Amino acid sequence: MLRTYSGLLLAVASLASTLILAAAPATTAPVPLPPSRAAATHGEPMDRVVAVVNDGVVLESELETETNEVSTRLRNEKVQLPSSDVLREQVLDRLVLEEIQAQRADRAGIHVTDEQVNAALEDIARRNKVDLAHLPEKLAEQGFVYADYRNSLRREIQREMLRARDVIQRINISPRELDEFLAVQKHTATADNEYNVSHILIAVAQDATPEQQEKAHQKALDVLARANKGEPFNQLAVTYSDSQTALEGGALGWRKGPQLPTFLADVVARMKPGQVSDLLQTSSGYHLVRLNDLRSSDGPHIIQQVHLRHILLKTNELEDDATIQQKLLTMRTRILNGEAFGVVAKASSEDTASAINGGDLGWAKLEVYDPDFAAAAGKLRVDEISEPVKSHFGWHIIQMLGSRDFDNTESAVREKAFEQLRDSRVDEATEIWLRQIRDEAYVETRL
């Protein structure tokens, strides 16, 4: 009951956090939203529509804002820009896809609360070692307007929640698949390494004609030839890739071998840093991958665990905070005078799950508990009993029974293997899903 899990939101915040400071590595960027789509005020020119997307639109001001931001970022990364027409087309395609996803999320009732946005901003500030109060100033130094950035982050979190529902949650992995995957990984070098890779996709529609398939094939062969002649891979990705990472130069970042898209894992394992793969074909189209760098991953997984027990009391209509505190202080005194903690917990604790075991919470990392509970528990010596502590769940007294370094390797290996197997399917599943929802939408571009 006491345990808390951050889940998707922290993953999204981690993704966004890499975009704040200039020194941070480039990954998929949260795209700040443009000015409001409301009609221009009296005396101002009307904003031109550059795309109609179902019952929504993309405005020229949005396209210009996003194109300028992408151009600035690519220049800072020393990536040669494609022609302005090509770049605008790539940016417009991204904005169209984002509008489609926003519409689907809104229809599905997926809403992001202010608390979720604030938590993401706090995580971004922490990861960039910036006080939250100074975050607007740091954003301004990067050219971001704080209000626009909040709106952008809210939409990004919403898109990730939509993808989690429509893509990730639909990827099923059976226990047998997991066992087979682990067996293969024991004999696969990629399980012990991490790879920094970039990727180019030349998409082929599911209902493409033979002529369209051949056109895409020839385009892919041309891009491959240019890459092999030494043209910068990231520049080719910006210009030609249909992947969602195109405007990041195709960067997929650091991934363990099993986290790579399944069709890339064996190929990348045989590559050397700086090498570009041959052409690969899947149901989503033609792919090229470049191995940028390679490094060894961690060894045994040792974690610190604590063994705690507690007594929980909650306030109610008859008993306020002061009353509950006093009751717990009385229980603490009884225990210090010789009464068994477990007996008192069984008789009095309102955490029914642990009360049956005398308040015992077992061995766990401090991080899994409520932050206030964990902070108080972390200060205790072995056998020490805390003063009353308030958490999200109520009031507690806590006893530290022990601490240890625990080799969690076997459990961690299975947990990581599940995530890796799922992640290896996410990229292509996401690309197919994006193309599908794009094909299902009514889109009229007016460049």
TILOTI-933225 format. One record per residue: x, y, z of N, C-alpha, C, O in turn. Coordinates in steps of 0.1 Angstrom, whole numbers, plus 5000, padded with zeros to 4 digits. Layout:
<marvexs>
XYZXYZXYZXYZ;...
</marvexs>
This chain:
<marvexs>
500849885000500050005000500950135000500550234994;502050115007502950235008503750264995504250374994;503850164987504750174976504250264965503050274962;505150344959504750434948505650414936506750374937;505050424925505650404912505450514903504350564901;506550564896506450684888505950644874505250734868;506350534868505750484855506050574844507150634842;505050594835505250654822505650804824506550844816;505150874833505451014834506951044835507451134829;507650964844509050984845509750954833510751014829;509250854826509950824813509850944803510750974796;508651004803508451114794509251234799509951294790;509351254812510151364817511551344814512351434811;512051214815513451184812513751214798514751274795;512851184789512951214775513051364773513951414766;512151444779512151584777513351654783513851754778;513851594794514951664801516251674793517051764796;516451594783517651604775517651724766518651754760;516551794766516451904756516552044762516552144754;516752054775516752184781518052254779518152364774;519152194784520452254784521252224771521152114766;521952324767522752304754523652194755523952124745;524152164767525152054769524551924768525351824767;523251904769522651774770522651714756522551784746;522751574755522651514742521351524736520351534743;521351534722520051554715519351414714519951314710;518051414718517151304715515851354710515851464705;514851274711513551324706513051444713512951434726;512851554707512651684714511151704716510351674708;510851754729509451804730509351934722510152024723;508251934714508152054705507252154711506052134713;507852274714507052374720505852414711506052434699;504752434717503552464709503652614704504152694711;503052644693503052774688502052854694501252804703;501852984691500853064696499453004694499252924685;498453054702497153004701496552994687496953084679;495752894684495152874671493952964670493252944660;493653044679492453124678492653224667493753254663;491553284661491653374651492453494655492353534667;493053564646493853684649492953794654491753804650;493553874663492753984669492554094658493254094648;491654184661491354294652492654374649493354414658;492854404636494054484632495254404629496254454625;495254264631496354184628496054094616494854054614;497054054608496753974596496353834601496853784611;495453774593494953644596496053534593496653544583;496253444602497253334601496753244590495553194590;497653204581497253124569497352974574498152934581;496352894569496252754571497152684561497052694549;498152594567499052524558498652374557499152304549;497752334566497252194565495952184573495752234584;494952114567493752074573493851934577494151844569;493651904590493751774596492451734603492151774614;491651654596490351624601489551754604489351834594;489151774616488451894619489452004626488952094632;490751984624491652074630492552134619492452094607;493452224622494352284612495752294618495952294630;496752314609498052354612498252494606498052504594;498652584614498852724609500252754604501252684609;500352854595501752884590502652934601503852904601;502053004611502953054622503552934630504652934635;502752824631503252704638504352644630505452604635;504152634617505152574608506452654609507552604609;506352784608507552874608508252864622509452854622;507452864632508152854646508852724647510052724651;508252614643508852484645510052464635511052414639;509952514623510952504613512252584618513352534617;511952704624513052784629513752714641515052714641;512952654649513552584661514352464656515452434661;513852384647514552264642515852314635516852254636;515752414627516952464620518052504629519252474628;517652584640518652624650519252504657520552504658;518452404660519052294667519952214658521052174662;519652194646520452124636521752194634522852134633;521652324632522952404630523852394643525052374641;523252394655524052374667524752244667525852224673;524052144661524652004661525551984648525951874646;525752094641526652094629526151994618526851934611;524751994617524151914606523852004595523152104597;524251974583523952054571522452044568521951934567;521852154567520352154564520052124550520752154541;518952054548518452034534517852164529517852264536;517252154517516652274512515552314521514952234528;515152444520514052494529512752424526511952404535;512452394513511252324510511152184516510152144521;512352114515512351974521512151984536511451904542;512852074543512752084557511352124561510852064571;510752214554509352254558508452144556507452124564;508652054546507751944544507951844555506951784560;509151814559509451724570508751774583508151704590;508951904586508351964598506851954597506251924607;506251994586504851984585504251844587503251834593;504951744582504551604584504551574599503651504603;505551624606505551594621504351674627503751614636;504151794624503051874630501651804627500851804635;501551754615500251684611500151564620499051544625;501151484621501051364630500751404644500051334651;501351504649501151544663499651594664499051564675;499151664654497751704655496751584655495851584662;497151484646496251364646496251294660495251254665;497451284666497551214679496851294689496151244698;496951434689496251514699494751494698494051484708;494251494685492751474683492351334689491351324695;493151234686492751094691492851094706491951024712;493851154712493951154726492751224733492251184743;492351344727491251414732489951334731489151334740;489751264720488551184718488551074728487451024733;489751014731489850904741489750954755489750864764;489651084758489551134771490851124779490851124791;491951134771493251134778493651274781493951354772;493651304794493951444798495151444807495351354815;495951544806497151564815496851664825496551784821;496951634838496751734848497851824850499051804846;497651944857498652034861499651964870500851994869;499251874878500151804887501151714879502251704883;500651654869501551574860502551654853503751624853;502151774848503051864842504051914852505251914849;503651954864504552004874505551894878506751924880;505151774879506051664883507051644872508251614875;506651654859507551634848508551754848509751724846;508151874851509051984851510051974863511252004861;509551924874510451904886511551794882512651814886;511151694875512051594871513051644861514251614861;512651724851513451784842514551874849515751874846;514051954858514952044866515951964873517151994873;515551854880516451774888517551714879518651704882;517051654867518051584858519051684852520151644849;518651804851519551904846520251984857520952084854;520051944869520752004881520452154882521352234883;519152184880518652324880517552334891516652244891;517552434899516352454908515152484899515152554889;514052424904512752444896512452594895511952634884;512752674905512452814904513252884893512852994888;514452824890515252884879515052824865515652874856;514152734865513852664852513352764841513852754830;512452854844511952944834513153034828513153054816;514053064837515253144833516153064823516553114813;516352934827517152854818516452824805517152824795;515152814805514452794793514552914784514752904772;514453034790514553154782515953174776516053224765;516953124783518353124777518453034764519253064755;517552934764517552844752516552894742516352824731;515853004745514953054735513453014736512653034728;513152944748511852894750511052994759511553054768;509753004756508853074764508252974774507752874770;508353004787507952904797506552854795506252734796;505552944793504152904791504052814779503352714780;504752844768504652754756505352624759504852514754;506452624767507052494770506152404778506152284776;505452464788504552384796503452324787503152204789;502952404778501852344769502452234760501752134758;503652254755504352154747504552024755504251924750;505052044767505251924776503951854779503951734779;502851924781501551864784501151784772500651664773;501351834760500951764748501851644745501351534741;503151654749504051544747503651424756503651314752;503351464769502951364778501651294773501451174775;500751374768499451314763499751224751499151114751;500651264742500951174731501551044736501250934731;502451054746503150924751502050844758502150714757;501150904765500050824771499150754761498750634763;498950824750498150764739498950644733498350544730;500250664730501050554725501150434734501150324730;501250464747501250354757499950274756500050154757;498850344754497550274753497450194740496950084740;497750264729497450214715498550124710498350044700;499750134715500950064709501549974720501449844719;502050024731502849954740502049844747502449734749;500849884752499949794759499449674750498949574756;499549694737499049584728500249494724499949404716;501449514729502549424726502549324737502849344749;502149194733502049084743503249004743503748964732;503748974754504948884756504648774765504348794777;504648654761504248534769505448494777506648524774;505248414788506348364796507348274788508548274790;506748204778507548114770508448204761509648174759;507948314755508748404747509848454755511048474750;509548494768510648554776511748454779512848484779;511348324782512348224785513148194773514448184774;512548194761513348164749514248284746515348264741;513748404748514548524746515848524755516948554751;515648484768516748484777517748374773518948394775;517248254768518148154764518948194752520148164752;518448264743519148314731520148424736521348424731;519848504745520648614749521948564756522948634756;521848444763523048394769524148364759525348364763;523848354747524848314737524948424726525448404715;524448544730524448654720525248774726525048814737;526248814719527148924723526349054726526749134735;525249074719524549204720523949224734523649334738;523849114742523249124755524249194765523849244775;525549194761526549244770527049384765527949444771;526349444755526849564750525749664748524549634748;526149794747525149904744525649964731526849984728;524650004723524950054709524350194707523150214711;525150284702524650414698524350414683525350404675;523150414679522750394665521850504660521150574667;521950524647521050614640520350534629520850434624;519250584624518350504616517650594606517250704608;517450534593516750604583515650504578515950384575;514450554577513350474572512850534559512450654559;512750454548511950494536510650414537510650294534;509650484540508350414543507650364531507750424520;507050254532506150194521504750174527504650104537;503750224521502450214526501950064526502449984517;501150024535500649884535499949844522500049724518;499249944516498549904503499249964491498649994481;500649974492501350034481501349944468501349824470;501250004457501249934444502749894441503649944447;502949794432504249754429505149874424506349874427;504549964417505250084412505750164424506850214424;504850184434505250264445506250194454507150254459;506150064455507249984462508550004455509650014462;508549994442509850004434510450144436511650164437;509550244435510050384437510750404451511750464452;510050344461510650354475511950284475512950324482;512050164469513250084468514450164462515550164467;514150224451515150304444515650424452516850454452;514650484459515050594468515950544479516950614482;515650434485516450374495517850344490518850364497;517950284479519250254473520050374471521250374473;519450484466520150604464520650664477521850714478;519850664487520250714501521450624506522450674511;521350494504522450404508523750434501524850444507;523650454488524850494480525450624485526650634486;524650714488525150844492525850834506526850894509;525250754515525850724528527150654527528150694534;527250564518528550484516529550574509530750544511;529150684503530150774497530650874507531550964504;530050874519530550964530529651074533530051154542;528451094527527551204531527151174545526851064549;527051284553526751274568525351194569524351234563;525351094577524151014579523051094585521851084581;523351184595522351264601521651364591520451394592;522451414582521951504571520951424562519951474558;521351304558520551224550519251194557518151184551;519251164570518051134578517151254578515951234576;517651374580516851494581516151514567514951554567;516851484557516351514543515351404538514351434532;515651274541514951174534514151074543513251014538;514451064556513850964564512350994567512051114569;511550894567510150904571509950864585508750854590;511050834593510850794607510550914616510851024612;509950884627509650994637510951054642510851164649;512150994640513351054645514151124634515251164636;513451154623514151214611514751354615515951384612;513951434622514451574625515451574637515951674641;515751454642516851444652518051374645518951324652;518151384632519151314624519151164625520151104622;517951114628517850964628518350904641518350784642;518750984651519350934663518350844671517250894675;518750724674518050634684518650644698518050594707;519850694699520550704712521150574716521250474708;521550564728522150444734521150334737520150364744;521350214732520450104735521249974737522149954730;520749894747521349764747520849684735519849714730;521649584732521349504720519949454719519249474709;519349394730518049344729516949454728515749434725;517349584731516349694730516249744716515349824713;517149704708517149754694515949684687515449584691;515349754677514349684669514749544665515949534661;513849454666514249314664515049294651516049224651;514649354640515249334627516649394626517449364617;517049484636518349544636519349474645520549494643;518849404655519749354665520949274660522049294663;520649174651521649084646522549164636523849134636;522049254629522849334620523749424627524949424624;523349494637524149584645525249514652526349564653;524949394657525949314664527149284656528249264661;527049284642528149244633528849374628529749364620;528349494632528849614626530049674635530149644647;530849754629531849834636531449974637530750024628;531850054647531550194648531850264635532950254630;530850344630531050424618530550354606530450414595;530150224607529750154596528250174593527450184603;527750174581526350184577525950044571526649984564;524749994575524249864572523849864557523749964550;523649744552523049724539521549754541521049784552;520849764530519449794530518649674536518849554533;517749704545516949614552515449644549515049754549;514649534547513249554544512349494554512649374558;511349564559510349514568508949554563508849614552;507949524570506549564566506349714566505449764559;507249784573507049934573507850004562507650124560;508749934556509549994545510949944545511349834549;511850034539513250004538514050084549513750204552;515050014555515750074566517250074563517849984557;517950184569519350184570519750224584518950294591;520850164589521250194603522750224603523450154596;523150314611524550344613524950324627524250374636;525950244630526550224643527450344646528550344640;527050424655527950544659528950514669530050564668;528650424679529550394690529150264697527950224695;529950214705529750084712530450094725531450144727;529750034736530350024749529749904756528649854753;530549864766530149744774529149794785529149904790;528149704788527149734798527549694812528649634814;526749714822527049684836527149534839526649454831;527749504850527849364855526749334864525549364861;527049274876526049234885525149354890525649464891;523949324894522949424898522849414913522049334918;523549494920523449504935522649624939522949734935;521649594948520849704952520849704968521149604974;520549824973520449834988519049824992518149884986;518749735002517449705007517349735022518349725029;516149765026515949775041514749685045513849655037;514849645057513749565062513049645073513549675083;511749685070511049775079509749705084509249605078;509249755095507849725099507249855104507949945108;505949865104505349995108503949975113503349865112;503450075120502050085124501450205118502050315119;500350195111499650305104498350335111497550245113;498150465113496850515118496450625109497250705104;495150645107494550745098493650835106492950795115;493650965102492751055108491251025103491150965092;490251075111488951055107488051165113488651265118;486751155112485951265116486051295131485851405136;486451185139486551205153487951225158488251275169;488951185150490351195154491151275144491351235133;491751395149492551475140493951435141494351335147;494851515134496251485134496851475148497651385151;496551575156497151575170496751445178497551395185;495551405176495051295184495751165179496151085187;495851145166496551035160498051035164498550925168;498651145164500051155168500251105182501151025186;499351155191499451115205499250965207499850905215;498250905200498050765200499250685196499650585203;499950725186501150665181502250675191503050585193;502450795197503450815207503250725219504150665225;501950705223501650615234502050465230502650395238;501750425218502150295213503650275213504150175217;504350385208505750375208506350355222507250285224;505850425232506250415245506050275251506850225257;504850215248504550085252505549985246506049895253;505950005234506849915227508249925233508949825236;508650055236510050075241510050025256511149995261;508950015262508849955276508749805276508649745287;508849745264508849595264507749525257507849405254;506649595253505549535246506049505231506749585225;505649385226506049345213505449435202504249455201;506349485193505949565182504849495173503849555170;505149365170504249285162502849275168501849275161;502749255181501449245187500649375187499449365184;501349485189500649615188500249645174499149695172;501049605164500749635150499549545146498649595139;499449425150498349335147497049385152496049375146;497149445164495949485171495449625166494249655167;496449715161496049855159496349905145495650005141;497249855138497549915125496449905115495749805114;496250015108495150025097495749985084494949995074;496949945083497449885070497249735071498049665076;496049695066495649555069496549455062496649345067;497149495051498049405044499249365052499649245052;499849465059501049425068500649395082501449335089;499549445087499149425101499149275104499549235115;498649195095498549045097499848985100499948875106;500949055095502349005097503049095107504249095107;502349155116502949235127503549365122504449415127;502949415111503449535105504649515096505249615091;505149395093506349365086506149395071505149355065;506949485065506949515051507949445043507949465030;508749355049509649275041510849355036511049475040;511749295028512849365023512449435010511849385001;512949565009512649644997513549764996514249795006;513649824985514449954983513650064990512450064989;514350154996513650275002512850344991511850404994;513350344979512750434968511350384965510550464959;510950264969509550224965508550284974507350274972;508950334986507950384995507650534993508350604986;506550585000506250725000507450805004508150765013;507750914997508950994999509151035014510251025019;508051085021508151125035508451005044509251005053;507750895041507950765048509450725046510150685056;509850725034511250675031512350765037513350715042;512050895037513050985043513250965058514350965063;512150935065512150905079512850775082513650765091;512450675074512950535076514450535074515250465080;514950615064516350615060517250665071518450645070;516750745080517550795091517650705103518350735113;516950595103516850505115518050415115518550365105;518550385128519550275130518750145132517550145134;519450035131518849905133518149895146518749935156;516949855147516049835159515449965164514649965173;515850085158515350205163513850225158513550185147;513050295166511650325162511550475161511950545169;510950515150510750655147509750715156508850655162;509750855156508650935161507550925151507750875140;506350965154505250965144505651035131506151145132;505350975120505751035107504451035098503650945098;504251155092503051165083503451145069504451195064;502651065062502851035047501551055040500551095046;501551025027500351035019499250945025498050975022;499650835032498650735036498150755050497050695053;498850835058498350855071499550885080500650935076;499450845093500550855103501150725106500450625107;502450725108503150595111504150605122504650715125;504450495129505750475135506450365128505750265124;507750375126508450285118509650225126510250295133;509850095124511050035130511949975119511449905110;513250015120514249955111514749825116515349815127;514449715109514949585113516249545108516949455113;516649605097517949565091518149635077517149685071;519349625072519649675058520749575052521449515059;520749575039521649485032521949525018521049595012;523049475012523249484998522849354992523249244996;521849364983521249244977521549224963521449324955;521949104959522249074945520949044938520348934939;520449144931519149134924519249094910518349114902;520449034906520749014892519748924885519248964874;519348814891518348724884517048794882516548784871;516448854892515248924890515349044880514549064872;516449114882516749234873516849184859516449254849;517549064857517749014843516348984837516149024825;515448924844514148894838513349014835512649034825;513449114845512749234843513249314831512449364823;514549324830515149394819514949324806514649384796;514949184806514649114794513249134789513049154777;512249144798510949174794510849314787510249334777;511449414794511449544788512249554775511749614766;513349484774514049484761513349414750513349464739;512649304753511949234743510749324738510449324726;510049384748508949474744509549594737508949634726;510649654741511149774735511649744721511549824712;512149614719512549584705511449584695511649584683;510249574700509049574691508349704690507549724681;508749794699507949924700508250014688507350074683;509550024684509850124674509050094661508450184655;509149974656508449944643506949944645506249984636;506449894657505049904659504550044659503450074655;505350134665504950274665504950334651504050414648;505950304643506050354630504850314622504250394615;504450184623503350134616502050194621501150234612;501950214634500750284639500650424635499550474631;501750494634501750634630501250644615500450734612;501850554607501450554593499950524591499250574583;499450424600498050384599497150504603496150524596;497450574614496550684618496650794608495750874607;497850814602497950914592497150884579496450974574;497150754575496350714564494850724567494050744558;494450704579493050704583492450854584491250874583;493350944586492951084588492751154574493351124564;491951254575491751344563492851454564492751534574;493751464555494751564555494851634542494951564532;494751764542494951844530496051944533495852034541;497151934526498252034528498152144518497652124507;498552264522498452384514499752464514499652584515;500852394512502152464511502252544498503252604496;
</marvexs>
